[in-house]
Amino acid sequence: MPSVAFCGLYSCRSIPAAAAAMSTLLRRILCSTPAGASLSHRLPFATSSRRTPHRFRRSHRAPSQSPSPDAVSAAIASLPSRLTPAVLASSLASTSDLRLLFPLLTHSLGRPTFRPDPGPFLVAVKRLGAAQLYDEFDRTCALFFSLLPSLPSPGPLLRAALYFYCEFRKLGKAFHVYTLMRASADPAARPAADTYHALFTALLSRGGNDSMVHYMYMDTVSALFRQMLEEGIPPDTRALNVLVRGYAQSLHLNDALRVFHQMAPVYGCEPDGLTYSYLLRGLSAQGRTNNARELFEEMRGKGMMPTEPSCNAFVSALAVAGEAAEAERVMWDMARAGAVVDHITRRAVVEELGRAGKREDAERVVGEMEEMGMLRVAERRELLASIQ
């Protein structure tokens, strides 16, 4: 497969085209790579570029300074002469300077009587990942990857590495860990539902609010989902919610509704409040207020409340569609449930009432908003002026 840098895609093509190319390449890798193969030398994209558009540019992390030789020597001298994996893990957990974790690991592995064990690595990976020290974290992961055949029970270590690579938005390395998990002879190290959920979320977190980019990455998410089913891993509500969310954010609502209707009969998972919220927001963005109303009534009948962004999108869509009375009803239902009605939604309801010739109703709504503490003086004046 030809190696194509992701930064080159961004510099030469539009953002949707770059996402499409990356999605296609990832899909080919997922479909063609056997379980025992590694992706480390095949992933065809980088994760940073000077030419990357600003809204997609990752924040540059300043490389952490290496610890002084004296600090390293003092930390090594504090280790006991008879070093076991359990003692080393305890020492790493109590070390205050996290930059010393990697030197302590490498020194311990150089001792002739020390046998590699996942315990110390797991402590180091979790501490470095939680502290967002990516360079030290990556070096530690590379070290334990080289020792992986000799490490017993590497499952927790691989899962932690994949999780933090997804948090760091290093998708290439996250997929490398994923292939190591699939190739592992230890059944406990095989990918689980949490593994796929982390990969789904990392893929769909790219692209900001660009619906085209979300749809391009949904191709890869769908391929991963099929691989999850082939592995015999039953999807849970969280994994299916990611599919619904991805299709809804890319405004392919028919696909999102298809997954929604398959949840209970096919996968045995009941939709939750997030499922309904993703659909409600997507349907509202498309102006499909009838479908959105049916879902809203269904979830309210189950005692669920949509998220605030979904509620605000639904009320605004009703107002824009000329259903001012219905928009007002849902808005008050939302306010009584404790949700925050944002400025755009308040203005949409009041202006639609005014447009419909219901000036008294619009003024009444403004007064009730003021009584409930939803308006400031300046916004009250602005809304009253919009009615005029």
Secondary structure, DSSP 8 states (H G I E B T S, - for coil): -----HHHHHHHS-HHHHHHHHHHHHHHHHHH--TT---TTT----S--TTS-GGG------------HHHHHHHHHTS-SS--HHHHHHHHHH-S-GGGHHHHHHHHHTSTT----HHHHHHHHHHHHHTT-HHHHHHHHHHHHHTGGG-SS-HHHHHHHHHHHHHTT-HHHHHHHHHHHHH-S-GGGS--HHHHHHHHHHHHTTTTT-HHHHHHHHHHHHHHHHHHHHTT----HHHHHHHHHHHHHTT-HHHHHHHHHHHHHHH-----HHHHHHHHHHHHHTT-HHHHHHHHHHHHHTT----HHHHHHHHHHHHHTT-HHHHHHHHHHHHHTT----HHHHHHHHHHHHHTT-HHHHHHHHHHHHHTT---HHHHHHHHHHH-
